[in-house]
Amino acid sequence: MARSVGYEGIGRGPLVYFKSALVRGTDENKLVAISANGTVALCTEDQNFIGIVRVIDAYDALAGVQVDGIVEDFAYDTDHDPTVTDGQGWQALQCGDVNGGNIKPATEGVTIPLRMVLEVDSTNHLITFKL
């Protein structure tokens, strides 16, 4: 049996639910940050993020956020290409636009957590990384 690259062993992690004013059908799969006690909002450009919204309840009051595990094929800002760095695979990433829709390498000098970058698809502008 032939094997291929796979990140199933790391998984996605459980969803953590926060209060939000996010809109179901519009804001899923976007980056979010803590905005108040127990509340998340879409990230803005250059902001650190805590995770990615995966589910918004039917009443638009709670957002299920992936805060751990692998994120595959997430869009990145085409003006700021991330890289799988020379033998390390660790990079500081932050929100790349005003509505949490893409990611970019952190601005130099900004102190935020390093994230494991596993793959960068420069043709389709997609990144796979660990939260």
Secondary structure, DSSP 8 states (H G I E B T S, - for coil): -------TTT----EEEEEE---TTTSTT-EEEEEETTEEEE--TT----EEEEEE-TTS-EEEEE-SSEEEEEEB-TTS-----TT--EEEEEE-STTS--EEE--TT----EEEEEEEETTTTEEEEE-
